[in-house]
């Protein structure tokens, strides 16, 4: 049995009304288990369209309609009177039945000889090992590259520049 849930929604605004619709349709919650709690006498929250901004409008109070249950009188069926008849019980003569004697039948058990099964002999299969020749790889010979050294000529600095820097040539 499913657990009964109740839903309590605060305010009668459009969000609560939409939530109620989804709980009934998608959640299969009975409408009697949903309670909308509103402090104001008018439902719909900001969507009530009562008046213009800045205007004070007295909300209309809607009183719940009371419906009186309809009473249905049950139909009465007049009882029929049936004259009473006296019925005598029927007597059936009793028959005497002699019990029949049955001798038990003795059944000898059947002897079953066990079947002898000879084990099957299986010769092992001989598998010759596969011989794999190793692959010979010749090493690759790499000739070293000859690099000629660069000759760098020393730069000569004019003696006037050395004197300006305060260095002595030497």
LUMMI-207373 format. One record per atom (N, C-alpha, C, CB): atom name; x, z, y. Coordinates in steps of 0.02 Angstrom, whole numbers. Glycine has a CB too. Layout:
% residues N
+-------+--------+--------+--------+
: atomo :     xx :     zz :     yy :
+-------+--------+--------+--------+
:    CA :      X :      Z :      Y :
...
+-------+--------+--------+--------+
END
This chain:
% residues 170
+-------+--------+--------+--------+
: atomo :     xx :     zz :     yy :
+-------+--------+--------+--------+
:     N :     42 :      0 :    -58 :
:    CA :      0 :      0 :      0 :
:     C :     45 :      0 :     62 :
:    CB :    -48 :     61 :      0 :
:     N :     30 :    -44 :    109 :
:    CA :     70 :    -50 :    169 :
:     C :     57 :      9 :    215 :
:    CB :     55 :   -117 :    206 :
:     N :    109 :     28 :    251 :
:    CA :    103 :     83 :    298 :
:     C :     65 :     59 :    359 :
:    CB :    173 :    111 :    317 :
:     N :     19 :    101 :    383 :
:    CA :    -20 :     85 :    443 :
:     C :     22 :    100 :    505 :
:    CB :    -87 :    124 :    444 :
:     N :     24 :     54 :    552 :
:    CA :     60 :     63 :    614 :
:     C :     11 :     64 :    672 :
:    CB :    114 :      8 :    624 :
:     N :     29 :    101 :    725 :
:    CA :     -8 :    100 :    788 :
:     C :     40 :     76 :    841 :
:    CB :    -37 :    171 :    805 :
:     N :     14 :     40 :    890 :
:    CA :     55 :     16 :    946 :
:     C :     26 :     44 :   1010 :
:    CB :     57 :    -63 :    949 :
:     N :     68 :     74 :   1052 :
:    CA :     48 :    102 :   1116 :
:     C :     83 :     63 :   1171 :
:    CB :     64 :    178 :   1121 :
:     N :     46 :     26 :   1212 :
:    CA :     75 :    -15 :   1265 :
:     C :     60 :     17 :   1332 :
:    CB :     48 :    -88 :   1261 :
:     N :    111 :     22 :   1375 :
:    CA :    104 :     52 :   1441 :
:     C :     86 :     -2 :   1492 :
:    CB :    168 :     90 :   1463 :
:     N :     32 :      5 :   1525 :
:    CA :      3 :    -38 :   1577 :
:     C :    -37 :    -94 :   1545 :
:    CB :     58 :    -67 :   1622 :
:     N :    -84 :   -119 :   1584 :
:    CA :   -126 :   -173 :   1560 :
:     C :   -105 :   -239 :   1590 :
:    CB :   -199 :   -159 :   1577 :
:     N :    -40 :   -247 :   1603 :
:    CA :    -15 :   -309 :   1633 :
:     C :    -14 :   -366 :   1584 :
:    CB :     54 :   -298 :   1661 :
:     N :      7 :   -424 :   1610 :
:    CA :      7 :   -485 :   1569 :
:     C :     55 :   -478 :   1510 :
:    CB :     27 :   -545 :   1612 :
:     N :    111 :   -441 :   1519 :
:    CA :    159 :   -432 :   1464 :
:     C :    128 :   -393 :   1406 :
:    CB :    221 :   -395 :   1489 :
:     N :     91 :   -340 :   1422 :
:    CA :     58 :   -301 :   1369 :
:     C :      3 :   -341 :   1335 :
:    CB :     29 :   -237 :   1398 :
:     N :    -33 :   -380 :   1374 :
:    CA :    -86 :   -420 :   1344 :
:     C :    -58 :   -474 :   1299 :
:    CB :   -130 :   -451 :   1399 :
:     N :     -3 :   -505 :   1319 :
:    CA :     29 :   -556 :   1276 :
:     C :     57 :   -524 :   1213 :
:    CB :     85 :   -593 :   1315 :
:     N :     87 :   -464 :   1221 :
:    CA :    114 :   -428 :   1163 :
:     C :     59 :   -412 :   1114 :
:    CB :    149 :   -364 :   1186 :
:     N :      2 :   -392 :   1140 :
:    CA :    -56 :   -377 :   1097 :
:     C :    -76 :   -438 :   1057 :
:    CB :   -115 :   -351 :   1139 :
:     N :    -79 :   -495 :   1090 :
:    CA :    -99 :   -557 :   1056 :
:     C :    -51 :   -574 :    999 :
:    CB :   -102 :   -616 :   1106 :
:     N :     14 :   -566 :   1010 :
:    CA :     63 :   -581 :    958 :
:     C :     61 :   -530 :    901 :
:    CB :    134 :   -583 :    989 :
:     N :     49 :   -467 :    917 :
:    CA :     44 :   -417 :    864 :
:     C :    -15 :   -429 :    819 :
:    CB :     40 :   -346 :    894 :
:     N :    -70 :   -454 :    848 :
:    CA :   -129 :   -469 :    808 :
:     C :   -118 :   -532 :    767 :
:    CB :   -192 :   -476 :    853 :
:     N :    -94 :   -585 :    800 :
:    CA :    -87 :   -650 :    766 :
:     C :    -29 :   -652 :    717 :
:    CB :    -78 :   -704 :    817 :
:     N :     31 :   -635 :    740 :
:    CA :     91 :   -642 :    698 :
:     C :    104 :   -580 :    656 :
:    CB :    151 :   -656 :    740 :
:     N :     91 :   -520 :    684 :
:    CA :    105 :   -459 :    649 :
:     C :     48 :   -435 :    605 :
:    CB :    122 :   -406 :    697 :
:     N :     -9 :   -468 :    609 :
:    CA :    -68 :   -449 :    569 :
:     C :    -87 :   -376 :    578 :
:    CB :    -55 :   -464 :    496 :
:     N :    -76 :   -349 :    639 :
:    CA :    -94 :   -281 :    655 :
:     C :   -167 :   -280 :    676 :
:    CB :    -47 :   -251 :    711 :
:     N :   -208 :   -237 :    646 :
:    CA :   -278 :   -236 :    667 :
:     C :   -284 :   -215 :    740 :
:    CB :   -319 :   -187 :    623 :
:     N :   -331 :   -246 :    776 :
:    CA :   -338 :   -231 :    847 :
:     C :   -356 :   -159 :    860 :
:    CB :   -390 :   -277 :    878 :
:     N :   -386 :   -125 :    813 :
:    CA :   -403 :    -54 :    820 :
:     C :   -341 :     -9 :    820 :
:    CB :   -450 :    -33 :    766 :
:     N :   -283 :    -36 :    801 :
:    CA :   -221 :      3 :    799 :
:     C :   -178 :     -9 :    861 :
:    CB :   -181 :    -13 :    736 :
:     N :   -204 :    -46 :    910 :
:    CA :   -166 :    -60 :    971 :
:     C :   -200 :    -24 :   1029 :
:    CB :   -163 :   -138 :    985 :
:     N :   -160 :     16 :   1067 :
:    CA :   -187 :     56 :   1122 :
:     C :   -150 :     36 :   1186 :
:    CB :   -179 :    132 :   1108 :
:     N :   -188 :     16 :   1237 :
:    CA :   -160 :     -2 :   1302 :
:     C :   -173 :     56 :   1350 :
:    CB :   -190 :    -70 :   1330 :
:     N :   -121 :     86 :   1376 :
:    CA :   -127 :    143 :   1420 :
:     C :   -116 :    119 :   1492 :
:    CB :    -75 :    199 :   1402 :
:     N :   -168 :    125 :   1534 :
:    CA :   -165 :    102 :   1604 :
:     C :   -186 :    160 :   1649 :
:    CB :   -212 :     40 :   1615 :
:     N :   -145 :    174 :   1701 :
:    CA :   -160 :    228 :   1748 :
:     C :   -212 :    206 :   1799 :
:    CB :    -96 :    250 :   1782 :
:     N :   -213 :    142 :   1816 :
:    CA :   -260 :    118 :   1866 :
:     C :   -327 :     99 :   1834 :
:    CB :   -230 :     57 :   1904 :
:     N :   -380 :     99 :   1873 :
:    CA :   -445 :     81 :   1844 :
:     C :   -453 :      7 :   1831 :
:    CB :   -500 :    105 :   1889 :
:     N :   -407 :    -35 :   1856 :
:    CA :   -413 :   -107 :   1849 :
:     C :   -357 :   -132 :   1804 :
:    CB :   -411 :   -142 :   1918 :
:     N :   -374 :   -173 :   1755 :
:    CA :   -323 :   -202 :   1710 :
:     C :   -291 :   -263 :   1743 :
:    CB :   -354 :   -220 :   1642 :
:     N :   -241 :   -290 :   1713 :
:    CA :   -205 :   -351 :   1731 :
:     C :   -145 :   -339 :   1775 :
:    CB :   -251 :   -399 :   1764 :
:     N :   -129 :   -279 :   1795 :
:    CA :    -69 :   -266 :   1833 :
:     C :    -66 :   -307 :   1896 :
:    CB :     -8 :   -280 :   1791 :
:     N :    -12 :   -343 :   1908 :
:    CA :     -3 :   -383 :   1969 :
:     C :    -41 :   -449 :   1965 :
:    CB :     70 :   -397 :   1981 :
:     N :    -70 :   -465 :   1909 :
:    CA :   -105 :   -528 :   1901 :
:     C :   -179 :   -522 :   1916 :
:    CB :    -95 :   -553 :   1829 :
:     N :   -201 :   -466 :   1947 :
:    CA :   -273 :   -455 :   1957 :
:     C :   -302 :   -497 :   2014 :
:    CB :   -286 :   -383 :   1970 :
:     N :   -262 :   -525 :   2058 :
:    CA :   -283 :   -568 :   2114 :
:     C :   -336 :   -533 :   2157 :
:    CB :   -311 :   -634 :   2088 :
:     N :   -329 :   -467 :   2166 :
:    CA :   -377 :   -430 :   2207 :
:     C :   -354 :   -427 :   2279 :
:    CB :   -387 :   -357 :   2179 :
:     N :   -381 :   -471 :   2322 :
:    CA :   -366 :   -469 :   2393 :
:     C :   -303 :   -507 :   2412 :
:    CB :   -358 :   -399 :   2415 :
:     N :   -284 :   -498 :   2476 :
:    CA :   -225 :   -532 :   2503 :
:     C :   -170 :   -480 :   2513 :
:    CB :   -242 :   -567 :   2569 :
:     N :   -107 :   -503 :   2519 :
:    CA :    -52 :   -455 :   2530 :
:     C :    -65 :   -415 :   2594 :
:    CB :     15 :   -492 :   2536 :
:     N :    -55 :   -350 :   2590 :
:    CA :    -64 :   -306 :   2647 :
:     C :   -135 :   -280 :   2653 :
:    CB :    -45 :   -341 :   2710 :
:     N :   -183 :   -311 :   2620 :
:    CA :   -252 :   -290 :   2622 :
:     C :   -264 :   -237 :   2568 :
:    CB :   -300 :   -350 :   2612 :
:     N :   -304 :   -187 :   2583 :
:    CA :   -321 :   -137 :   2534 :
:     C :   -390 :   -154 :   2506 :
:    CB :   -319 :    -65 :   2564 :
:     N :   -393 :   -162 :   2443 :
:    CA :   -457 :   -179 :   2410 :
:     C :   -472 :   -126 :   2359 :
:    CB :   -453 :   -250 :   2377 :
:     N :   -533 :   -101 :   2361 :
:    CA :   -553 :    -52 :   2312 :
:     C :   -563 :    -88 :   2245 :
:    CB :   -619 :    -15 :   2334 :
:     N :   -531 :    -63 :   2193 :
:    CA :   -538 :    -96 :   2128 :
:     C :   -609 :    -84 :   2101 :
:    CB :   -486 :    -70 :   2079 :
:     N :   -633 :   -133 :   2066 :
:    CA :   -698 :   -128 :   2033 :
:     C :   -687 :    -95 :   1966 :
:    CB :   -732 :   -197 :   2025 :
:     N :   -727 :    -46 :   1953 :
:    CA :   -723 :    -11 :   1888 :
:     C :   -774 :    -42 :   1841 :
:    CB :   -734 :     65 :   1896 :
:     N :   -750 :    -61 :   1784 :
:    CA :   -794 :    -90 :   1734 :
:     C :   -809 :    -36 :   1683 :
:    CB :   -763 :   -153 :   1701 :
:     N :   -872 :    -19 :   1678 :
:    CA :   -892 :     31 :   1629 :
:     C :   -902 :     -3 :   1562 :
:    CB :   -958 :     67 :   1651 :
:     N :   -880 :     31 :   1510 :
:    CA :   -890 :      0 :   1444 :
:     C :   -964 :     -3 :   1427 :
:    CB :   -852 :     40 :   1390 :
:     N :   -982 :    -57 :   1396 :
:    CA :  -1051 :    -69 :   1377 :
:     C :  -1067 :    -30 :   1314 :
:    CB :  -1065 :   -145 :   1367 :
:     N :  -1124 :      5 :   1314 :
:    CA :  -1143 :     42 :   1254 :
:     C :  -1196 :      2 :   1218 :
:    CB :  -1168 :    114 :   1271 :
:     N :  -1187 :     -6 :   1155 :
:    CA :  -1233 :    -43 :   1114 :
:     C :  -1264 :      5 :   1064 :
:    CB :  -1198 :   -103 :   1077 :
:     N :  -1329 :      8 :   1065 :
:    CA :  -1364 :     51 :   1018 :
:     C :  -1368 :     15 :    950 :
:    CB :  -1436 :     68 :   1044 :
:     N :  -1353 :     52 :    898 :
:    CA :  -1357 :     19 :    832 :
:     C :  -1429 :      4 :    814 :
:    CB :  -1325 :     63 :    778 :
:     N :  -1439 :    -52 :    784 :
:    CA :  -1506 :    -74 :    764 :
:     C :  -1524 :    -39 :    699 :
:    CB :  -1509 :   -151 :    757 :
:     N :  -1582 :     -9 :    696 :
:    CA :  -1603 :     24 :    635 :
:     C :  -1650 :    -21 :    597 :
:    CB :  -1636 :     93 :    650 :
:     N :  -1637 :    -28 :    534 :
:    CA :  -1678 :    -70 :    491 :
:     C :  -1712 :    -25 :    441 :
:    CB :  -1635 :   -125 :    456 :
:     N :  -1778 :    -29 :    439 :
:    CA :  -1816 :     11 :    391 :
:     C :  -1814 :    -24 :    324 :
:    CB :  -1890 :     21 :    415 :
:     N :  -1800 :     14 :    272 :
:    CA :  -1800 :    -17 :    205 :
:     C :  -1872 :    -35 :    184 :
:    CB :  -1767 :     30 :    153 :
:     N :  -1878 :    -90 :    148 :
:    CA :  -1944 :   -110 :    125 :
:     C :  -1963 :    -66 :     66 :
:    CB :  -1945 :   -185 :    105 :
:     N :  -2026 :    -48 :     64 :
:    CA :  -2049 :     -8 :      7 :
:     C :  -2089 :    -53 :    -39 :
:    CB :  -2091 :     53 :     31 :
:     N :  -2075 :    -48 :   -102 :
:    CA :  -2109 :    -87 :   -152 :
:     C :  -2158 :    -40 :   -187 :
:    CB :  -2059 :   -120 :   -204 :
:     N :  -2222 :    -58 :   -188 :
:    CA :  -2269 :    -13 :   -222 :
:     C :  -2254 :    -10 :   -296 :
:    CB :  -2342 :    -35 :   -211 :
:     N :  -2256 :     49 :   -323 :
:    CA :  -2241 :     57 :   -394 :
:     C :  -2301 :     36 :   -435 :
:    CB :  -2221 :    130 :   -410 :
:     N :  -2287 :      2 :   -488 :
:    CA :  -2340 :    -21 :   -533 :
:     C :  -2352 :     33 :   -585 :
:    CB :  -2323 :    -89 :   -566 :
:     N :  -2414 :     42 :   -601 :
:    CA :  -2429 :     91 :   -653 :
:     C :  -2438 :     55 :   -719 :
:    CB :  -2492 :    133 :   -636 :
:     N :  -2401 :     77 :   -768 :
:    CA :  -2403 :     47 :   -835 :
:     C :  -2435 :     99 :   -881 :
:    CB :  -2331 :     26 :   -860 :
:     N :  -2487 :     79 :   -917 :
:    CA :  -2515 :    129 :   -964 :
:     C :  -2464 :    147 :  -1016 :
:    CB :  -2580 :    102 :   -997 :
:     N :  -2461 :    210 :  -1031 :
:    CA :  -2411 :    233 :  -1079 :
:     C :  -2435 :    219 :  -1149 :
:    CB :  -2397 :    308 :  -1070 :
:     N :  -2389 :    196 :  -1189 :
:    CA :  -2403 :    183 :  -1259 :
:     C :  -2363 :    231 :  -1301 :
:    CB :  -2388 :    109 :  -1278 :
:     N :  -2390 :    250 :  -1356 :
:    CA :  -2355 :    295 :  -1401 :
:     C :  -2323 :    252 :  -1455 :
:    CB :  -2402 :    349 :  -1431 :
:     N :  -2259 :    259 :  -1464 :
:    CA :  -2223 :    221 :  -1514 :
:     C :  -2199 :    269 :  -1567 :
:    CB :  -2164 :    180 :  -1483 :
:     N :  -2219 :    257 :  -1628 :
:    CA :  -2197 :    298 :  -1684 :
:     C :  -2129 :    273 :  -1709 :
:    CB :  -2249 :    299 :  -1741 :
:     N :  -2083 :    319 :  -1724 :
:    CA :  -2019 :    296 :  -1750 :
:     C :  -2027 :    266 :  -1819 :
:    CB :  -1969 :    353 :  -1752 :
:     N :  -1989 :    214 :  -1832 :
:    CA :  -1993 :    179 :  -1896 :
:     C :  -1948 :    215 :  -1945 :
:    CB :  -1973 :    105 :  -1889 :
:     N :  -1972 :    225 :  -2003 :
:    CA :  -1932 :    259 :  -2055 :
:     C :  -1907 :    206 :  -2103 :
:    CB :  -1972 :    314 :  -2092 :
:     N :  -1843 :    209 :  -2119 :
:    CA :  -1812 :    162 :  -2164 :
:     C :  -1792 :    202 :  -2226 :
:    CB :  -1749 :    126 :  -2132 :
:     N :  -1811 :    178 :  -2285 :
:    CA :  -1792 :    215 :  -2346 :
:     C :  -1717 :    211 :  -2355 :
:    CB :  -1828 :    187 :  -2409 :
:     N :  -1688 :    267 :  -2374 :
:    CA :  -1615 :    269 :  -2383 :
:     C :  -1597 :    243 :  -2451 :
:    CB :  -1589 :    340 :  -2374 :
:     N :  -1542 :    206 :  -2454 :
:    CA :  -1518 :    179 :  -2517 :
:     C :  -1459 :    221 :  -2539 :
:    CB :  -1498 :    104 :  -2511 :
:     N :  -1454 :    230 :  -2604 :
:    CA :  -1398 :    266 :  -2632 :
:     C :  -1346 :    215 :  -2654 :
:    CB :  -1419 :    312 :  -2691 :
:     N :  -1285 :    222 :  -2630 :
:    CA :  -1232 :    175 :  -2646 :
:     C :  -1180 :    213 :  -2687 :
:    CB :  -1200 :    144 :  -2582 :
:     N :  -1165 :    186 :  -2745 :
:    CA :  -1114 :    216 :  -2788 :
:     C :  -1046 :    191 :  -2765 :
:    CB :  -1126 :    197 :  -2864 :
:     N :   -997 :    238 :  -2759 :
:    CA :   -931 :    216 :  -2738 :
:     C :   -899 :    174 :  -2793 :
:    CB :   -887 :    276 :  -2722 :
:     N :   -864 :    123 :  -2772 :
:    CA :   -830 :     77 :  -2819 :
:     C :   -759 :    104 :  -2829 :
:    CB :   -829 :      4 :  -2792 :
:     N :   -737 :    105 :  -2892 :
:    CA :   -671 :    129 :  -2907 :
:     C :   -625 :     68 :  -2911 :
:    CB :   -670 :    169 :  -2974 :
:     N :   -570 :     71 :  -2876 :
:    CA :   -522 :     17 :  -2874 :
:     C :   -457 :     43 :  -2901 :
:    CB :   -514 :    -13 :  -2802 :
:     N :   -430 :      8 :  -2951 :
:    CA :   -365 :     27 :  -2979 :
:     C :   -310 :     -3 :  -2936 :
:    CB :   -359 :      4 :  -3054 :
:     N :   -258 :     36 :  -2921 :
:    CA :   -204 :      8 :  -2881 :
:     C :   -164 :    -43 :  -2920 :
:    CB :   -158 :     63 :  -2855 :
:     N :   -142 :    -94 :  -2888 :
:    CA :   -102 :   -146 :  -2920 :
:     C :    -29 :   -130 :  -2907 :
:    CB :   -120 :   -217 :  -2893 :
:     N :     10 :   -131 :  -2961 :
:    CA :     81 :   -115 :  -2955 :
:     C :    118 :   -181 :  -2950 :
:    CB :    107 :    -72 :  -3016 :
:     N :    157 :   -188 :  -2899 :
:    CA :    195 :   -250 :  -2887 :
:     C :    268 :   -233 :  -2897 :
:    CB :    182 :   -278 :  -2815 :
:     N :    300 :   -272 :  -2941 :
:    CA :    371 :   -263 :  -2954 :
:     C :    411 :   -297 :  -2899 :
:    CB :    391 :   -290 :  -3024 :
:     N :    463 :   -263 :  -2874 :
:    CA :    503 :   -295 :  -2822 :
:     C :    541 :   -355 :  -2850 :
:    CB :    551 :   -245 :  -2790 :
:     N :    548 :   -405 :  -2810 :
:    CA :    583 :   -466 :  -2829 :
:     C :    658 :   -455 :  -2818 :
:    CB :    558 :   -527 :  -2789 :
:     N :    697 :   -475 :  -2868 :
:    CA :    770 :   -466 :  -2862 :
:     C :    798 :   -530 :  -2833 :
:    CB :    802 :   -448 :  -2931 :
:     N :    837 :   -523 :  -2782 :
:    CA :    868 :   -581 :  -2749 :
:     C :    943 :   -574 :  -2757 :
:    CB :    847 :   -586 :  -2674 :
:     N :    973 :   -626 :  -2786 :
:    CA :   1046 :   -626 :  -2794 :
:     C :   1079 :   -647 :  -2728 :
:    CB :   1067 :   -675 :  -2852 :
:     N :   1131 :   -611 :  -2707 :
:    CA :   1164 :   -631 :  -2645 :
:     C :   1200 :   -698 :  -2654 :
:    CB :   1213 :   -577 :  -2622 :
:     N :   1199 :   -737 :  -2602 :
:    CA :   1231 :   -803 :  -2603 :
:     C :   1304 :   -793 :  -2586 :
:    CB :   1196 :   -852 :  -2554 :
:     N :   1346 :   -824 :  -2626 :
:    CA :   1418 :   -819 :  -2614 :
:     C :   1439 :   -879 :  -2573 :
:    CB :   1458 :   -814 :  -2681 :
:     N :   1473 :   -866 :  -2519 :
:    CA :   1497 :   -919 :  -2475 :
:     C :   1573 :   -918 :  -2477 :
:    CB :   1470 :   -911 :  -2402 :
:     N :   1601 :   -976 :  -2496 :
:    CA :   1674 :   -981 :  -2498 :
:     C :   1700 :   -995 :  -2427 :
:    CB :   1697 :  -1038 :  -2547 :
:     N :   1752 :   -960 :  -2407 :
:    CA :   1779 :   -974 :  -2340 :
:     C :   1810 :  -1043 :  -2337 :
:    CB :   1831 :   -920 :  -2319 :
:     N :   1802 :  -1074 :  -2281 :
:    CA :   1829 :  -1141 :  -2271 :
:     C :   1902 :  -1135 :  -2250 :
:    CB :   1788 :  -1180 :  -2217 :
:     N :   1944 :  -1175 :  -2282 :
:    CA :   2015 :  -1173 :  -2266 :
:     C :   2029 :  -1227 :  -2216 :
:    CB :   2059 :  -1181 :  -2331 :
:     N :   2060 :  -1208 :  -2161 :
:    CA :   2077 :  -1255 :  -2109 :
:     C :   2152 :  -1257 :  -2103 :
:    CB :   2043 :  -1236 :  -2040 :
:     N :   2179 :  -1317 :  -2109 :
:    CA :   2251 :  -1326 :  -2103 :
:     C :   2269 :  -1328 :  -2029 :
:    CB :   2276 :  -1391 :  -2139 :
:     N :   2322 :  -1291 :  -2009 :
:    CA :   2340 :  -1293 :  -1938 :
:     C :   2367 :  -1362 :  -1920 :
:    CB :   2392 :  -1238 :  -1922 :
:     N :   2352 :  -1384 :  -1862 :
:    CA :   2374 :  -1449 :  -1837 :
:     C :   2445 :  -1441 :  -1809 :
:    CB :   2325 :  -1477 :  -1783 :
:     N :   2489 :  -1486 :  -1829 :
:    CA :   2557 :  -1483 :  -1806 :
:     C :   2563 :  -1527 :  -1744 :
:    CB :   2608 :  -1504 :  -1861 :
:     N :   2589 :  -1499 :  -1691 :
:    CA :   2597 :  -1536 :  -1629 :
:     C :   2671 :  -1540 :  -1615 :
:    CB :   2559 :  -1501 :  -1570 :
:     N :   2695 :  -1601 :  -1607 :
:    CA :   2765 :  -1611 :  -1592 :
:     C :   2776 :  -1599 :  -1518 :
:    CB :   2789 :  -1683 :  -1613 :
:     N :   2829 :  -1562 :  -1500 :
:    CA :   2841 :  -1551 :  -1429 :
:     C :   2863 :  -1616 :  -1395 :
:    CB :   2893 :  -1496 :  -1418 :
:     N :   2842 :  -1624 :  -1336 :
:    CA :   2859 :  -1683 :  -1297 :
:     C :   2926 :  -1671 :  -1264 :
:    CB :   2803 :  -1699 :  -1244 :
:     N :   2971 :  -1720 :  -1272 :
:    CA :   3037 :  -1714 :  -1243 :
:     C :   3037 :  -1748 :  -1175 :
:    CB :   3092 :  -1744 :  -1289 :
:     N :   3058 :  -1712 :  -1125 :
:    CA :   3061 :  -1739 :  -1057 :
:     C :   3134 :  -1742 :  -1037 :
:    CB :   3019 :  -1697 :  -1007 :
:     N :   3156 :  -1802 :  -1019 :
:    CA :   3225 :  -1811 :   -997 :
:     C :   3229 :  -1792 :   -923 :
:    CB :   3250 :  -1884 :  -1009 :
:     N :   3281 :  -1752 :   -907 :
:    CA :   3287 :  -1734 :   -836 :
:     C :   3308 :  -1795 :   -795 :
:    CB :   3339 :  -1677 :   -826 :
:     N :   3282 :  -1799 :   -736 :
:    CA :   3296 :  -1854 :   -691 :
:     C :   3362 :  -1840 :   -655 :
:    CB :   3238 :  -1865 :   -641 :
:     N :   3406 :  -1889 :   -656 :
:    CA :   3471 :  -1881 :   -624 :
:     C :   3466 :  -1907 :   -553 :
:    CB :   3528 :  -1917 :   -663 :
:     N :   3485 :  -1866 :   -506 :
:    CA :   3483 :  -1885 :   -436 :
:     C :   3554 :  -1886 :   -410 :
:    CB :   3437 :  -1837 :   -394 :
:     N :   3574 :  -1944 :   -385 :
:    CA :   3641 :  -1951 :   -357 :
:     C :   3640 :  -1922 :   -286 :
:    CB :   3665 :  -2025 :   -357 :
:     N :   3692 :  -1881 :   -270 :
:    CA :   3693 :  -1855 :   -202 :
:     C :   3709 :  -1911 :   -152 :
:    CB :   3745 :  -1799 :   -196 :
:     N :   3679 :  -1906 :    -95 :
:    CA :   3688 :  -1956 :    -42 :
:     C :   3751 :  -1937 :     -2 :
:    CB :   3626 :  -1961 :      3 :
:     N :   3793 :  -1987 :      7 :
:    CA :   3854 :  -1974 :     45 :
:     C :   3842 :  -1991 :    117 :
:    CB :   3914 :  -2015 :     16 :
:     N :   3858 :  -1944 :    160 :
:    CA :   3848 :  -1954 :    231 :
:     C :   3917 :  -1955 :    263 :
:    CB :   3801 :  -1898 :    263 :
:     N :   3931 :  -2008 :    298 :
:    CA :   3995 :  -2014 :    332 :
:     C :   3991 :  -1977 :    398 :
:    CB :   4015 :  -2089 :    343 :
:     N :   4043 :  -1936 :    413 :
:    CA :   4041 :  -1901 :    477 :
:     C :   4050 :  -1951 :    535 :
:    CB :   4095 :  -1846 :    480 :
:     N :   4015 :  -1937 :    588 :
:    CA :   4018 :  -1980 :    647 :
:     C :   4077 :  -1958 :    690 :
:    CB :   3951 :  -1977 :    688 :
:     N :   4115 :  -2005 :    710 :
:    CA :   4173 :  -1990 :    751 :
:     C :   4153 :  -1994 :    824 :
:    CB :   4232 :  -2039 :    736 :
:     N :   4168 :  -1939 :    859 :
:    CA :   4151 :  -1937 :    930 :
:     C :   4217 :  -1933 :    968 :
:    CB :   4104 :  -1875 :    946 :
:     N :   4224 :  -1978 :   1015 :
:    CA :   4284 :  -1979 :   1056 :
:     C :   4274 :  -1931 :   1114 :
:    CB :   4299 :  -2051 :   1083 :
:     N :   4324 :  -1888 :   1125 :
:    CA :   4317 :  -1841 :   1182 :
:     C :   4320 :  -1878 :   1248 :
:    CB :   4372 :  -1787 :   1179 :
:     N :   4280 :  -1853 :   1296 :
:    CA :   4279 :  -1883 :   1363 :
:     C :   4337 :  -1855 :   1403 :
:    CB :   4211 :  -1870 :   1398 :
:     N :   4366 :  -1896 :   1440 :
:    CA :   4420 :  -1873 :   1483 :
:     C :   4390 :  -1863 :   1552 :
:    CB :   4479 :  -1924 :   1485 :
:     N :   4398 :  -1802 :   1578 :
:    CA :   4371 :  -1786 :   1643 :
:     C :   4430 :  -1778 :   1690 :
:    CB :   4325 :  -1722 :   1641 :
:     N :   4427 :  -1814 :   1742 :
:    CA :   4479 :  -1810 :   1792 :
:     C :   4464 :  -1752 :   1838 :
:    CB :   4486 :  -1877 :   1832 :
:     N :   4514 :  -1711 :   1854 :
:    CA :   4502 :  -1656 :   1900 :
:     C :   4489 :  -1683 :   1970 :
:    CB :   4561 :  -1606 :   1901 :
:     N :   4445 :  -1650 :   2004 :
:    CA :   4425 :  -1671 :   2071 :
:     C :   4475 :  -1641 :   2120 :
:    CB :   4351 :  -1648 :   2087 :
:     N :   4495 :  -1681 :   2164 :
:    CA :   4542 :  -1655 :   2214 :
:     C :   4504 :  -1639 :   2277 :
:    CB :   4599 :  -1707 :   2229 :
:     N :   4519 :  -1581 :   2303 :
:    CA :   4486 :  -1557 :   2363 :
:     C :   4535 :  -1565 :   2420 :
:    CB :   4461 :  -1482 :   2355 :
:     N :   4515 :  -1594 :   2473 :
:    CA :   4562 :  -1602 :   2530 :
:     C :   4584 :  -1533 :   2555 :
:    CB :   4529 :  -1642 :   2588 :
:     N :   4644 :  -1528 :   2576 :
:    CA :   4674 :  -1465 :   2597 :
:     C :   4640 :  -1437 :   2658 :
:    CB :   4747 :  -1474 :   2611 :
:     N :   4610 :  -1477 :   2701 :
:    CA :   4575 :  -1451 :   2760 :
:     C :   4516 :  -1408 :   2738 :
:    CB :   4550 :  -1510 :   2805 :
:     N :   4480 :  -1428 :   2684 :
:    CA :   4422 :  -1390 :   2661 :
:     C :   4445 :  -1323 :   2634 :
:    CB :   4382 :  -1429 :   2607 :
:     N :   4504 :  -1321 :   2603 :
:    CA :   4528 :  -1257 :   2575 :
:     C :   4546 :  -1211 :   2632 :
:    CB :   4589 :  -1269 :   2529 :
:     N :   4574 :  -1236 :   2684 :
:    CA :   4593 :  -1194 :   2741 :
:     C :   4531 :  -1167 :   2775 :
:    CB :   4635 :  -1235 :   2792 :
:     N :   4478 :  -1206 :   2778 :
:    CA :   4416 :  -1184 :   2810 :
:     C :   4386 :  -1126 :   2770 :
:    CB :   4365 :  -1242 :   2815 :
:     N :   4391 :  -1128 :   2707 :
:    CA :   4361 :  -1076 :   2665 :
:     C :   4406 :  -1014 :   2664 :
:    CB :   4350 :  -1102 :   2594 :
:     N :   4466 :  -1020 :   2687 :
:    CA :   4511 :   -964 :   2688 :
:     C :   4546 :   -952 :   2622 :
:    CB :   4476 :   -903 :   2707 :
:     N :   4552 :  -1005 :   2583 :
:    CA :   4584 :   -999 :   2518 :
:     C :   4653 :  -1031 :   2521 :
:    CB :   4542 :  -1033 :   2462 :
:     N :   4696 :  -1005 :   2483 :
:    CA :   4763 :  -1035 :   2482 :
:     C :   4768 :  -1081 :   2421 :
:    CB :   4819 :   -981 :   2480 :
:     N :   4803 :  -1136 :   2432 :
:    CA :   4810 :  -1184 :   2377 :
:     C :   4869 :  -1163 :   2336 :
:    CB :   4818 :  -1257 :   2403 :
:     N :   4859 :  -1162 :   2274 :
:    CA :   4917 :  -1142 :   2240 :
:     C :   4916 :  -1133 :   2172 :
:    CB :   4937 :  -1089 :   2263 :
+-------+--------+--------+--------+
END
